[in-house]
Amino acid sequence: MKHWWNGYPWRMIQTNLREIDMEDIDAVSYAKELKEFGATVVLLNAAGIIASYDSELAFHPRSEYLHGDSLNKIIEECHKVGIRVIARTDFSKIRYSVYEQHPDWAYRTREGKIVNYNGDVHTCLNVDYQQKYMFDILQEVLTKHSFDGVFCNMSGFKVVDYSYNYHGPCHCENCQRKFKEQYGLELPEKDDPSNPVYQKYMLFKKDCEQDHKDRLHRLVKEINPEIAINGLDYIRCESNTEIGRPQWQYSASSNSRVISGPTRTRPSDNASVDFLGFRYRHVSVSPALMELRQWQNLANSGSLSLYIMGRLDNHPDTSSYEGTKKVFQFHKEHEEIFNGIVSSAKVVVMRKALWQNDPEVFGWIRALTESHIPFDEIRLSELNDIEQLDGKEFVVLGDMKFLSNQQAQILDDFAAKGGTIIATGETGLYDDQFEARSGMALNCLGVEQVKEIRNELMSSIFEIPETEREIFPRCIHTPFIAPGSNLVLVQPKATAKKYLQLIPEHPFGPPERCYYNEVTKEPGILMSKYHKGRGVYIPWQIGSFYRREGYQNTLNMMQDILFSLCGIEELAPGLTPMVEVNICRNEKKQIIQLVNNSGCFANSYFTPVPIQNINICLKTQNESVLIETLRGGQVEYRYRDGYLNINLDVLNDYEAIVLS
């Protein structure tokens, strides 16, 4: 059965309506402005903390500002102009007046205190409010209104407030009782992944969240199977910033890839957040950043998605509108080309979680992007069958500590059939129950045993011996590589090839003492043949070091591993690292998409600098090809020796080269 969201040209605008926005909202104008902007979907506030409609439920406070058009009128007008409407709900908090009547609905700290933030009291997933009453609210709001979808904000266990104050795991009576019944343990005092009790608590939370999610899905689909549910039918994520938090320049690209998957079939709603952070909701980030996120979304088969506070007409800072609207209108003109495409990438990066800041994985995403290697991303929790890796030749496991036995077998089987596994750090040293293994989970990595794990290295470095210089050509003038503080010392199997040599800890001050006296045989890279394929093991966190420090020699080593050791073909050898290259295809066309990231400078974003004379080399069997561009670039091309060489005259912000 085809649902409305399958293949839908998704251009979302999330209007995070404040209470006061319902005071004078005009449904006709609201829908008209969305339509003119190019939106096909809108997300607006409906229920939870505050009801944006005449709720008949006793503990669902009705907004006092419902003097404009009703939710039903807004939905009706949006539907008239072809815009789908998704209900935003939030059950993570209740008004203090509701708490006073139901104190058992509150999250509790270890000391039994509540979290009261501006009159909103935090709730817990295991209290009756989220276990029972929220389902009454959903039943009411989704039967009284013809919503096309539903999104539950801040679901799960929340331990921080909007000021980022940390309050610790919930110690409400239900959490204490359920955890005691399941594990016979008292709840942990704080979030500490090294604590065995907290490891059990992570499993406990996972089980609670899955059960709650399953019940929610059943309820909504019983009401109407055509209501799209976040996390099931589509997945919403965010590219956002926060004051004091390092920015991630490939946020939109990465989020879109991991959500849509290699088949590009799952709708990805990666919201580009207009504001600076929680504290500054009314101040927009740089317009160039907002536009870049939309191009990145598009180039990686994500939806276009804008997230603002208030409505389009009363949002005071409109600086992001022009660039975002430009991308919306471009997508609107070329919907057919972007519908039904799948990834052509041969590389896949495994992700630990959608929302997790992961330096090791992010470092590999940087290196692959800046090396112009098209790749996909898959969440580890979704890896349950080797068929998900069909068409892939390389899998990158960035310090993927926790692997189930099933996942380890899938990855070993992938290597056995001819694939290459690239793993770093402590990959596979623990199972999915957070228990330490006696050895390495992956047989393909060529490790006999793990000798020691070090996490406090200061001056240790790896030397590239003279005999290996040709293997690492980009490091020809860089004989030493800094690994950072983490290193796994292993005993390789006899058949494994060893590269690099460890120079252990040595003085780094004063200058008169800064020299070393020892070079060991501890390897920095192992390569092991495994049936038809192979494993490449890097026992340190090279991705994390590159993500944090960004040094050229770290990137050079990663590129030598990818191109020289692993044999990945270079797509654009002379192209600046500031251009992202993606390749997708459908039955008739191949699409090369280029995103210009040159406007990213330190932590600022500006209009990208035009990049001239771009050359791309594609291996192909087809000599007869028709090439066109969608943004006005001029191309020349020639076919020789099995390769199609394409030259693009200039890249401004984004270009799509279509091969028919």
C-alpha positions as CSV (number, residue, x, y, z in Angstrom):
1,M,0.0,0.0,0.0
2,K,1.4,3.4,-1.0
3,H,1.1,6.0,1.8
4,W,1.0,9.7,1.1
5,W,4.5,10.2,2.5
6,N,6.1,7.7,0.1
7,G,7.8,9.6,-2.7
8,Y,6.2,12.8,-1.5
9,P,8.1,16.1,-2.4
10,W,8.8,16.9,1.2
11,R,9.5,20.6,1.8
12,M,8.8,21.2,5.5
13,I,8.3,24.4,7.4
14,Q,8.1,24.0,11.2
15,T,6.3,26.9,12.7
16,N,6.9,26.5,16.4
17,L,3.8,28.4,17.4
18,R,4.0,30.2,20.7
19,E,0.7,30.6,22.7
20,I,0.4,34.2,21.5
21,D,0.6,33.2,17.8
22,M,-2.9,31.7,18.1
23,E,-4.3,35.1,19.3
24,D,-4.7,36.5,15.7
25,I,-3.8,33.6,13.4
26,D,-5.5,33.8,10.0
27,A,-5.8,30.4,8.5
28,V,-6.1,31.6,4.9
29,S,-3.0,33.9,5.1
30,Y,-1.1,31.2,7.1
31,A,-1.6,28.6,4.3
32,K,-1.0,31.1,1.5
33,E,2.4,32.2,2.9
34,L,3.5,28.6,3.3
35,K,2.4,27.9,-0.3
36,E,4.3,30.9,-1.7
37,F,7.4,29.9,0.2
38,G,7.3,26.5,-1.5
39,A,6.3,24.3,1.4
40,T,4.5,21.1,1.0
41,V,4.4,20.1,4.7
42,V,3.9,22.1,7.9
43,L,4.5,21.2,11.5
44,L,2.6,23.2,14.1
45,N,1.8,23.0,17.8
46,A,-1.3,21.0,18.8
47,A,-1.2,19.3,22.2
48,G,0.7,18.3,25.3
49,I,1.9,21.0,27.6
50,I,-0.7,23.4,26.1
51,A,-3.7,22.5,24.0
52,S,-4.0,24.6,20.9
53,Y,-7.7,23.6,20.6
54,D,-10.8,23.2,22.8
55,S,-9.7,20.1,24.6
56,E,-12.3,18.4,26.8
57,L,-9.8,16.6,29.0
58,A,-9.5,17.8,32.5
59,F,-5.7,17.8,32.7
60,H,-4.9,19.2,29.3
61,P,-4.7,23.0,29.8
62,R,-6.3,24.9,27.0
63,S,-4.4,27.9,25.7
64,E,-5.9,31.2,26.8
65,Y,-5.0,32.8,23.4
66,L,-7.4,30.8,21.1
67,H,-9.0,33.8,19.6
68,G,-7.8,33.4,16.0
69,D,-8.8,30.7,13.5
70,S,-9.1,27.2,14.9
71,L,-6.7,24.3,14.3
72,N,-9.4,22.7,12.2
73,K,-9.7,25.8,10.0
74,I,-5.9,26.0,9.7
75,I,-5.7,22.4,8.6
76,E,-8.6,22.8,6.2
77,E,-6.9,25.8,4.5
78,C,-3.6,24.1,4.3
79,H,-5.2,21.0,2.7
80,K,-6.9,23.3,0.1
81,V,-3.5,24.5,-1.2
82,G,-1.9,21.0,-1.1
83,I,0.0,21.3,2.2
84,R,0.1,18.3,4.6
85,V,-0.1,19.2,8.3
86,I,1.7,17.4,11.1
87,A,0.8,17.8,14.8
88,R,3.6,18.8,17.1
89,T,3.0,17.4,20.6
90,D,5.1,17.5,23.8
91,F,4.5,15.3,26.8
92,S,7.8,15.8,28.5
93,K,6.3,18.5,30.8
94,I,3.1,19.5,32.5
95,R,1.9,22.8,33.8
96,Y,2.5,23.3,37.5
97,S,-1.3,23.5,38.1
98,V,-1.6,20.0,36.7
99,Y,1.4,18.8,38.8
100,E,-0.4,20.1,42.0
101,Q,-3.3,17.8,41.2
102,H,-1.0,14.9,40.2
103,P,2.3,15.1,41.9
104,D,2.9,11.4,40.9
105,W,3.2,12.5,37.3
106,A,6.5,14.3,37.9
107,Y,10.1,13.3,37.2
108,R,12.0,13.1,40.5
109,T,15.7,13.6,41.3
110,R,17.6,11.2,43.5
111,E,16.6,13.5,46.4
112,G,12.9,13.4,45.4
113,K,12.8,16.9,44.0
114,I,10.9,18.0,40.9
115,V,12.3,20.1,38.0
116,N,10.1,23.2,37.7
117,Y,11.2,25.3,34.7
118,N,9.2,28.4,34.1
119,G,6.1,26.8,35.6
120,D,6.5,23.6,33.5
121,V,7.3,20.4,35.5
122,H,9.3,17.7,33.9
123,T,7.6,14.3,33.6
124,C,9.1,10.8,33.2
125,L,8.4,8.1,30.6
126,N,7.3,5.7,33.4
127,V,4.8,7.9,35.2
128,D,1.1,7.6,34.5
129,Y,1.0,10.9,32.6
130,Q,3.2,9.5,29.7
131,Q,2.0,5.9,30.2
132,K,-1.7,6.6,30.2
133,Y,-2.9,10.2,29.9
134,M,-0.9,11.2,26.9
135,F,-2.7,8.4,25.0
136,D,-6.0,10.0,25.9
137,I,-4.7,13.4,24.6
138,L,-3.5,11.8,21.4
139,Q,-6.8,10.0,20.9
140,E,-8.6,13.3,21.3
141,V,-6.4,15.6,19.1
142,L,-6.1,13.0,16.3
143,T,-9.8,12.2,16.2
144,K,-11.0,15.9,16.4
145,H,-8.6,17.0,13.6
146,S,-7.6,15.6,10.2
147,F,-3.9,15.8,10.8
148,D,-1.6,14.0,8.3
149,G,1.1,13.2,10.8
150,V,2.2,13.4,14.4
151,F,5.5,14.3,16.1
152,C,6.2,13.9,19.8
153,N,8.8,16.3,20.9
154,M,11.4,15.4,23.6
155,S,10.2,11.9,24.1
156,G,12.2,9.5,26.3
157,F,14.1,10.1,29.5
158,K,15.3,13.7,29.8
159,V,17.9,14.6,32.4
160,V,18.7,18.2,31.6
161,D,16.5,21.4,31.4
162,Y,16.6,24.3,28.9
163,S,19.5,25.9,30.8
164,Y,21.4,22.6,30.5
165,N,21.3,21.9,34.2
166,Y,21.9,18.2,34.8
167,H,19.5,16.5,37.2
168,G,20.5,12.9,36.9
169,P,18.4,9.7,36.2
170,C,14.8,9.8,37.2
171,H,14.1,8.3,40.7
172,C,10.3,8.4,40.6
173,E,8.6,5.5,42.4
174,N,7.8,3.7,39.1
175,C,11.4,3.9,37.9
176,Q,12.7,2.6,41.2
177,R,10.2,-0.2,41.3
178,K,10.6,-1.3,37.7
179,F,14.4,-1.2,37.7
180,K,14.5,-3.2,41.0
181,E,12.0,-5.8,39.6
182,Q,14.0,-6.2,36.4
183,Y,17.6,-6.2,37.6
184,G,17.4,-6.4,41.4
185,L,19.4,-3.2,41.6
186,E,19.0,0.4,42.9
187,L,19.0,3.1,40.3
188,P,22.4,4.7,39.5
189,E,23.1,8.1,40.9
190,K,24.3,9.6,37.7
191,D,24.9,8.9,34.0
192,D,28.2,7.1,33.9
193,P,28.7,4.5,31.1
194,S,31.7,2.9,33.0
195,N,29.4,2.0,35.9
196,P,28.0,-1.6,35.5
197,V,24.8,-0.5,37.2
198,Y,24.4,2.3,34.7
199,Q,25.0,-0.1,31.8
200,K,22.0,-2.1,33.0
201,Y,20.1,1.2,33.3
202,M,20.8,1.9,29.6
203,L,19.2,-1.4,28.7
204,F,16.3,-0.6,31.0
205,K,15.7,2.7,29.3
206,K,15.9,1.1,25.9
207,D,13.3,-1.5,26.8
208,C,11.0,1.2,28.3
209,E,11.3,3.4,25.3
210,Q,10.6,0.6,22.8
211,D,7.5,-0.6,24.6
212,H,6.2,3.0,24.8
213,K,6.9,3.6,21.2
214,D,5.2,0.4,20.1
215,R,2.0,1.4,22.0
216,L,2.0,4.8,20.5
217,H,2.4,3.4,17.0
218,R,-0.6,1.0,17.6
219,L,-2.8,3.8,18.9
220,V,-2.1,6.2,16.0
221,K,-2.5,3.6,13.3
222,E,-5.8,2.4,14.8
223,I,-7.1,5.9,14.6
224,N,-5.9,6.3,11.0
225,P,-3.2,4.3,9.1
226,E,-2.6,7.4,6.9
227,I,-1.2,9.4,9.8
228,A,2.6,9.5,9.4
229,I,4.4,8.9,12.7
230,N,7.9,10.3,13.4
231,G,10.3,7.5,14.0
232,L,8.2,5.0,11.9
233,D,7.1,6.5,8.7
234,Y,9.5,9.5,8.6
235,I,12.3,10.6,10.9
236,R,12.7,14.1,12.1
237,C,16.2,15.4,13.1
238,E,17.8,18.8,13.4
239,S,20.8,20.7,12.2
240,N,21.1,23.2,15.0
241,T,23.6,25.3,17.0
242,E,23.9,26.1,20.6
243,I,25.9,28.7,22.4
244,G,29.2,27.3,23.5
245,R,28.9,24.1,21.5
246,P,31.3,23.3,18.6
247,Q,29.6,23.5,15.2
248,W,29.4,20.5,12.9
249,Q,29.7,21.8,9.3
250,Y,28.4,18.5,7.7
251,S,25.4,18.2,10.1
252,A,22.7,18.3,7.4
253,S,24.5,16.0,5.0
254,S,25.1,13.4,7.6
255,N,21.6,13.6,9.2
256,S,20.0,13.2,5.8
257,R,22.2,10.3,4.8
258,V,21.7,8.3,7.9
259,I,17.9,8.8,7.9
260,S,17.1,8.2,4.2
261,G,19.5,5.2,4.0
262,P,21.3,3.9,0.9
263,T,17.9,3.2,-0.8
264,R,16.8,6.8,-0.1
265,T,13.3,5.5,0.5
266,R,12.6,6.8,4.1
267,P,11.5,10.4,4.3
268,S,14.1,12.5,6.2
269,D,12.9,15.6,7.9
270,N,16.2,17.2,8.9
271,A,15.0,20.6,10.2
272,S,17.4,23.5,9.7
273,V,17.0,25.5,12.9
274,D,16.8,29.2,12.4
275,F,17.8,30.3,15.9
276,L,21.1,30.4,17.6
277,G,20.1,28.2,20.5
278,F,17.7,27.8,23.4
279,R,18.7,31.2,24.9
280,Y,18.3,33.2,21.7
281,R,15.2,31.9,20.0
282,H,14.5,35.1,18.2
283,V,18.0,35.6,16.6
284,S,18.8,33.8,13.4
285,V,22.0,32.0,12.6
286,S,24.0,33.1,9.5
287,P,21.9,33.1,6.3
288,A,24.7,31.3,4.5
289,L,24.6,28.5,7.0
290,M,20.8,28.1,6.6
291,E,21.2,27.9,2.8
292,L,24.1,25.5,3.0
293,R,22.1,23.2,5.2
294,Q,19.3,23.0,2.6
295,W,21.7,22.3,-0.2
296,Q,23.3,19.6,1.9
297,N,19.8,18.1,2.7
298,L,19.0,18.1,-1.0
299,A,22.3,16.5,-2.1
300,N,21.9,13.7,0.4
301,S,18.3,12.8,-0.4
302,G,16.9,14.5,2.6
303,S,13.9,16.8,2.7
304,L,14.2,20.5,2.7
305,S,13.1,21.7,6.2
306,L,13.0,25.0,7.9
307,Y,12.3,25.5,11.6
308,I,11.3,28.9,13.0
309,M,9.7,30.3,16.1
310,G,6.3,31.7,15.4
311,R,4.7,32.1,12.0
312,L,6.2,33.2,8.7
313,D,4.4,36.5,8.8
314,N,5.4,37.5,12.4
315,H,8.8,36.0,12.6
316,P,11.0,39.2,13.1
317,D,14.3,38.0,11.8
318,T,13.8,37.0,8.2
319,S,17.5,36.9,7.2
320,S,17.4,33.2,6.5
321,Y,14.3,33.4,4.3
322,E,15.9,34.3,0.9
323,G,18.5,31.6,0.7
324,T,16.2,28.9,2.1
325,K,13.4,29.9,-0.3
326,K,15.8,29.7,-3.2
327,V,16.5,26.0,-2.5
328,F,12.8,25.3,-1.9
329,Q,11.9,26.8,-5.3
330,F,14.8,24.9,-7.0
331,H,13.5,21.6,-5.6
332,K,10.0,22.5,-6.6
333,E,11.1,22.9,-10.2
334,H,13.0,19.6,-10.3
335,E,10.9,17.3,-8.1
336,E,10.7,14.6,-10.7
337,I,14.5,14.2,-11.0
338,F,15.0,13.8,-7.2
339,N,12.1,11.4,-6.8
340,G,13.0,7.7,-6.7
341,I,16.8,8.0,-6.7
342,V,19.1,5.6,-4.8
343,S,22.7,6.0,-3.7
344,S,25.6,4.9,-5.9
345,A,28.1,5.0,-3.0
346,K,30.3,2.0,-2.4
347,V,31.3,3.0,1.1
348,V,29.1,3.0,4.2
349,V,29.8,4.5,7.6
350,M,28.1,3.0,10.6
351,R,26.6,5.5,13.0
352,K,26.1,4.8,16.7
353,A,23.0,7.0,17.1
354,L,21.2,9.7,15.3
355,W,21.5,12.5,17.8
356,Q,24.9,11.5,19.3
357,N,27.9,13.8,19.0
358,D,30.5,11.2,17.9
359,P,34.0,12.6,17.3
360,E,35.4,9.4,15.8
361,V,32.6,8.9,13.3
362,F,32.4,12.6,12.5
363,G,36.1,12.6,11.8
364,W,35.6,9.8,9.2
365,I,32.7,11.7,7.7
366,R,35.0,14.8,7.4
367,A,37.7,12.7,5.8
368,L,35.5,11.0,3.3
369,T,33.7,14.2,2.4
370,E,36.9,16.2,2.0
371,S,38.3,13.3,-0.1
372,H,35.3,13.4,-2.4
373,I,34.4,9.7,-1.7
374,P,30.6,9.3,-1.9
375,F,29.3,7.3,1.1
376,D,26.2,6.3,3.0
377,E,25.5,6.1,6.7
378,I,23.5,3.4,8.6
379,R,22.7,3.4,12.2
380,L,24.2,0.3,13.9
381,S,20.8,-0.4,15.6
382,E,19.3,-0.9,12.2
383,L,22.0,-3.4,10.9
384,N,20.3,-6.8,11.1
385,D,20.9,-8.4,7.7
386,I,23.8,-8.6,5.3
387,E,21.5,-7.6,2.5
388,Q,21.5,-4.1,3.8
389,L,25.2,-3.9,2.6
390,D,24.4,-5.1,-0.9
391,G,26.3,-3.0,-3.4
392,K,28.8,-1.8,-0.8
393,E,32.5,-2.6,-0.9
394,F,33.7,-0.8,2.2
395,V,32.3,-0.4,5.8
396,V,33.8,2.1,8.3
397,L,33.4,1.3,12.0
398,G,34.6,4.3,13.9
399,D,35.4,3.1,17.5
400,M,32.2,1.0,17.4
401,K,32.6,-0.4,20.9
402,F,29.3,-2.3,21.3
403,L,28.5,-4.9,18.7
404,S,26.0,-7.8,19.1
405,N,27.1,-11.2,18.0
406,Q,24.7,-11.0,15.1
407,Q,26.1,-7.7,13.9
408,A,29.7,-9.1,14.2
409,Q,28.7,-12.1,12.1
410,I,27.1,-9.8,9.5
411,L,30.3,-7.7,9.2
412,D,32.6,-10.8,9.1
413,D,30.4,-12.3,6.4
414,F,30.6,-9.0,4.5
415,A,34.3,-9.2,4.5
416,A,34.4,-12.9,3.7
417,K,32.4,-12.2,0.5
418,G,34.9,-9.7,-0.7
419,G,34.2,-6.5,1.3
420,T,36.6,-4.4,3.3
421,I,36.0,-3.6,7.0
422,I,37.9,-0.5,8.3
423,A,37.7,-0.4,12.1
424,T,39.3,1.8,14.7
425,G,39.8,2.1,18.4
426,E,37.8,-0.3,20.7
427,T,35.5,-1.6,17.9
428,G,33.8,-4.8,19.0
429,L,35.5,-5.1,22.4
430,Y,32.0,-5.1,24.1
431,D,28.7,-6.8,23.3
432,D,25.3,-5.1,23.0
433,Q,24.7,-5.7,26.7
434,F,27.7,-3.5,27.4
435,E,29.7,-6.5,28.7
436,A,33.4,-6.7,27.9
437,R,34.4,-9.5,25.5
438,S,37.5,-11.7,26.1
439,G,38.8,-10.7,22.7
440,M,37.9,-9.0,19.4
441,A,34.4,-9.5,18.0
442,L,35.5,-9.3,14.4
443,N,37.6,-12.2,13.1
444,C,38.4,-10.2,9.9
445,L,40.6,-7.7,11.7
446,G,43.5,-10.0,12.2
447,V,43.8,-9.7,16.0
448,E,45.0,-12.6,18.0
449,Q,44.3,-11.0,21.4
450,V,44.0,-7.6,23.1
451,K,46.9,-6.9,25.4
452,E,46.0,-3.5,26.9
453,I,43.8,-0.4,26.5
454,R,45.5,2.9,27.1
455,N,43.5,6.1,27.4
456,E,46.0,8.6,28.8
457,L,48.8,8.8,26.2
458,M,50.5,12.2,26.0
459,S,53.5,12.1,23.7
460,S,53.3,8.7,22.0
461,I,53.5,9.0,18.2
462,F,53.6,6.6,15.2
463,E,56.6,6.5,12.9
464,I,56.3,5.7,9.2
465,P,59.4,3.6,8.5
466,E,61.4,4.2,5.3
467,T,60.2,0.9,4.0
468,E,56.6,2.0,4.1
469,R,56.9,5.5,2.6
470,E,55.6,4.4,-0.8
471,I,52.6,2.9,0.8
472,F,51.7,6.3,2.4
473,P,52.6,8.7,-0.4
474,R,50.6,11.7,1.0
475,C,52.7,11.5,4.1
476,I,56.1,11.5,2.3
477,H,57.2,14.6,4.1
478,T,55.5,13.6,7.4
479,P,57.3,10.7,9.0
480,F,55.4,11.0,12.3
481,I,51.6,10.7,13.0
482,A,50.1,11.8,16.3
483,P,47.4,9.3,17.5
484,G,45.9,11.2,20.4
485,S,45.4,9.8,23.9
486,N,43.7,6.4,23.1
487,L,45.4,3.2,21.9
488,V,44.6,-0.5,22.0
489,L,47.7,-2.6,22.2
490,V,47.0,-5.9,20.4
491,Q,48.8,-9.1,19.4
492,P,48.3,-9.5,15.6
493,K,47.7,-12.8,14.0
494,A,50.7,-14.2,12.1
495,T,49.1,-13.5,8.8
496,A,48.3,-9.9,9.4
497,K,50.4,-7.2,7.7
498,K,51.6,-4.5,10.1
499,Y,52.2,-0.8,9.3
500,L,53.6,2.1,11.4
501,Q,55.7,1.7,14.5
502,L,54.9,3.1,17.9
503,I,57.3,5.5,19.6
504,P,56.2,5.3,23.2
505,E,55.9,8.0,25.8
506,H,58.9,10.3,26.0
507,P,59.7,13.7,27.4
508,F,58.1,16.8,25.8
509,G,59.5,19.4,28.1
510,P,61.8,21.2,28.7
511,P,63.1,21.5,25.1
512,E,66.4,20.1,26.0
513,R,64.8,16.8,26.9
514,C,62.5,16.5,23.9
515,Y,63.7,13.4,22.2
516,Y,63.0,9.6,22.2
517,N,65.2,6.6,22.5
518,E,62.9,3.8,21.5
519,V,60.9,2.7,18.5
520,T,58.7,-0.4,19.2
521,K,57.1,-2.9,17.0
522,E,53.6,-2.0,18.2
523,P,51.7,-1.5,14.9
524,G,49.5,1.5,14.1
525,I,47.6,-0.3,11.3
526,L,46.8,-4.0,10.6
527,M,45.6,-5.4,7.3
528,S,44.4,-8.9,7.2
529,K,43.1,-11.0,4.4
530,Y,39.8,-12.7,5.3
531,H,38.5,-15.2,2.7
532,K,37.6,-13.1,-0.4
533,G,37.9,-9.8,1.5
534,R,39.9,-8.1,4.3
535,G,39.9,-6.2,7.5
536,V,41.8,-3.0,8.2
537,Y,42.3,-2.3,11.9
538,I,43.5,1.1,13.3
539,P,43.9,0.6,17.0
540,W,43.6,4.3,17.8
541,Q,41.0,7.0,17.2
542,I,42.3,8.7,14.1
543,G,38.9,10.1,13.3
544,S,38.5,11.7,16.7
545,F,41.9,13.4,16.4
546,Y,41.1,14.8,12.9
547,R,37.6,16.0,14.1
548,R,39.1,17.8,17.1
549,E,42.4,19.1,15.7
550,G,41.9,19.1,11.9
551,Y,45.6,18.7,11.0
552,Q,46.6,18.0,7.4
553,N,48.9,15.1,8.2
554,T,46.0,13.3,9.9
555,L,43.8,13.7,6.8
556,N,46.8,12.6,4.7
557,M,47.1,9.4,6.6
558,M,43.3,8.7,6.4
559,Q,43.4,9.3,2.7
560,D,46.4,7.0,2.3
561,I,44.5,4.3,4.2
562,L,41.5,4.8,1.9
563,F,43.2,5.3,-1.5
564,S,46.5,3.5,-1.2
565,L,45.9,0.6,1.3
566,C,42.2,0.0,0.5
567,G,42.3,0.9,-3.2
568,I,39.3,3.2,-3.4
569,E,39.4,5.1,-6.7
570,E,39.7,8.9,-6.6
571,L,36.8,10.7,-8.1
572,A,38.2,14.2,-8.2
573,P,41.9,14.2,-7.3
574,G,42.6,17.9,-7.9
575,L,39.4,19.2,-6.3
576,T,39.5,21.4,-3.2
577,P,38.4,19.6,0.0
578,M,35.8,22.3,0.4
579,V,33.5,20.6,-2.2
580,E,31.1,17.8,-1.3
581,V,30.4,15.3,-4.0
582,N,27.5,12.8,-4.1
583,I,26.3,10.5,-6.7
584,C,22.8,9.0,-7.0
585,R,20.9,7.3,-9.8
586,N,17.5,6.1,-10.9
587,E,16.5,3.8,-13.7
588,K,17.4,6.3,-16.4
589,K,19.6,8.9,-15.0
590,Q,22.7,9.4,-12.8
591,I,23.0,12.6,-10.8
592,I,26.3,14.1,-9.5
593,Q,25.6,16.7,-6.9
594,L,28.2,19.2,-5.8
595,V,27.9,21.4,-2.6
596,N,30.3,24.3,-2.1
597,N,31.4,24.4,1.5
598,S,34.0,27.1,1.0
599,G,31.9,29.6,2.9
600,C,32.6,27.8,6.2
601,F,35.5,29.7,7.9
602,A,36.3,28.7,11.5
603,N,32.9,28.9,13.2
604,S,31.4,31.4,10.7
605,Y,29.5,30.9,7.5
606,F,29.7,33.3,4.5
607,T,28.6,33.2,0.9
608,P,30.8,30.4,-0.7
609,V,33.6,31.4,-3.0
610,P,33.1,30.3,-6.7
611,I,35.3,27.3,-7.5
612,Q,36.5,27.1,-11.1
613,N,37.4,24.3,-13.5
614,I,36.2,21.2,-11.6
615,N,37.2,17.8,-13.0
616,I,35.4,14.6,-12.1
617,C,36.4,11.1,-13.4
618,L,33.8,8.3,-13.4
619,K,34.3,4.7,-14.3
620,T,31.6,3.7,-16.7
621,Q,30.7,1.2,-19.4
622,N,28.6,3.7,-21.4
623,E,30.3,5.8,-24.0
624,S,27.0,7.4,-25.2
625,V,25.8,9.9,-22.6
626,L,23.8,13.1,-22.5
627,I,24.9,15.6,-19.8
628,E,23.0,18.6,-18.5
629,T,23.3,20.8,-15.5
630,L,20.4,22.2,-13.4
631,R,22.0,25.4,-12.2
632,G,23.4,26.8,-15.4
633,G,27.0,25.4,-15.2
634,Q,28.8,24.6,-18.5
635,V,30.3,21.1,-18.9
636,E,32.7,19.5,-21.3
637,Y,33.3,15.7,-21.2
638,R,35.1,12.9,-23.0
639,Y,35.2,9.2,-22.7
640,R,38.5,7.4,-22.6
641,D,39.8,4.0,-21.4
642,G,36.6,3.1,-19.5
643,Y,36.3,6.5,-17.8
644,L,34.1,9.5,-18.3
645,N,36.0,12.7,-17.6
646,I,33.7,15.7,-16.8
647,N,34.8,19.3,-16.5
648,L,32.4,21.9,-14.9
649,D,33.4,25.5,-15.6
650,V,32.3,26.9,-12.2
651,L,30.6,25.9,-8.9
652,N,28.9,28.7,-7.0
653,D,26.7,27.3,-4.2
654,Y,25.4,24.0,-5.6
655,E,25.2,22.2,-8.9
656,A,23.5,19.0,-10.1
657,I,25.0,17.3,-13.2
658,V,22.5,14.9,-14.8
659,L,23.7,12.1,-17.0
660,S,21.1,10.4,-19.1
